[in-house]
Amino acid sequence: MIQLTINGQPQQFESAINVAQLIDLLDLHGKRIAIERNGEIVPRSLFSEQMLAHGDQLEVVVAVGGG
């Protein structure tokens, strides 16, 4: 089991996951988002490769359009 802090809220997952899997679990697939892991932006091209580890601090920002 790993624990991540996502936007300041602790969350636990049964096993290690990558950023793409996290996006699916958070129901954010298809949305314009940016993810920061431990203070560094994760490039979209690395979402499926970037494995998350116990204790990671994540900030997930969803872009909102409007006029």
C-alpha positions as CSV (number, residue, x, y, z in Angstrom):
1,M,0.0,0.0,0.0
2,I,1.3,3.5,-0.9
3,Q,0.2,6.8,0.5
4,L,0.2,9.9,-1.7
5,T,-0.8,13.5,-0.8
6,I,-2.9,14.9,-3.6
7,N,-3.7,18.6,-3.4
8,G,-3.1,18.5,0.3
9,Q,-5.3,15.4,1.0
10,P,-3.8,12.1,1.9
11,Q,-4.9,9.2,-0.2
12,Q,-4.0,5.5,-0.1
13,F,-3.7,3.0,-3.0
14,E,-3.3,-0.7,-2.8
15,S,-0.2,-0.8,-5.1
16,A,2.2,1.4,-7.0
17,I,0.5,3.3,-9.8
18,N,1.7,5.6,-12.6
19,V,0.5,9.1,-13.3
20,A,-1.8,7.9,-16.2
21,Q,-3.5,5.4,-13.8
22,L,-3.9,8.1,-11.2
23,I,-5.6,10.3,-13.7
24,D,-8.1,7.5,-14.5
25,L,-8.7,6.8,-10.9
26,L,-9.4,10.5,-10.2
27,D,-11.8,10.5,-13.3
28,L,-9.8,13.2,-15.0
29,H,-9.1,11.4,-18.3
30,G,-9.7,13.7,-21.2
31,K,-9.4,16.9,-19.2
32,R,-6.7,19.5,-19.5
33,I,-4.6,19.0,-16.5
34,A,-1.1,19.7,-15.1
35,I,0.5,17.5,-12.5
36,E,3.3,18.5,-10.2
37,R,5.1,15.8,-8.3
38,N,7.3,16.8,-5.4
39,G,7.7,20.3,-6.8
40,E,8.4,19.3,-10.4
41,I,6.0,19.4,-13.3
42,V,5.5,15.9,-14.9
43,P,5.5,16.2,-18.7
44,R,2.4,14.8,-20.3
45,S,4.6,12.6,-22.5
46,L,5.8,10.8,-19.3
47,F,2.4,10.2,-17.6
48,S,2.4,6.5,-18.4
49,E,6.0,6.0,-17.5
50,Q,6.2,8.1,-14.3
51,M,5.6,5.7,-11.3
52,L,4.4,7.2,-8.1
53,A,6.0,6.3,-4.8
54,H,4.9,6.2,-1.2
55,G,5.1,9.7,0.2
56,D,4.9,11.6,-3.0
57,Q,3.3,15.1,-2.9
58,L,1.2,15.8,-5.9
59,E,-0.6,18.9,-7.0
60,V,-3.2,18.3,-9.7
61,V,-4.5,21.4,-11.5
62,V,-7.5,21.2,-13.9
63,A,-7.7,24.0,-16.5
64,V,-11.0,25.8,-16.7
65,G,-12.0,27.7,-19.8
66,G,-14.3,30.7,-19.8
67,G,-14.8,34.1,-21.2
